[in-house]
Amino acid sequence: IFMLVQLVPVFTPHTLWVMTAVGIVSALMGAAGAWLVNDIKKILAYSTISQLGFMILALGLGETAGAFTHLLHHAFFKSGLFLAAGSI
């Protein structure tokens, strides 16, 4: 995601629409996967896929600052969740 944030200014509008579509599909598939499993680490992994889809969606729509902020917040909070899930 960090590299895509840096490269967004050189992408064509068609590439940005493809990124938007990929982001929507990833967000929905990650959410569906998290809904269907029972293991807490798998749920966290699928929710990470879903959140990465939201970041790609934001980049496709031109929201680079929002996508980068989401990346930073997600990294810090999800690392804490993975550490806590190991103790459960």
Secondary structure as GFF3:
##gff-version 3
##sequence-region A 1 88
A	DSSP	alpha_helix	2	7	.	.	.	ID=ss1
A	DSSP	three_ten_helix	8	10	.	.	.	ID=ss2
A	DSSP	alpha_helix	13	36	.	.	.	ID=ss3
A	DSSP	alpha_helix	40	60	.	.	.	ID=ss4
A	DSSP	alpha_helix	64	86	.	.	.	ID=ss5
###
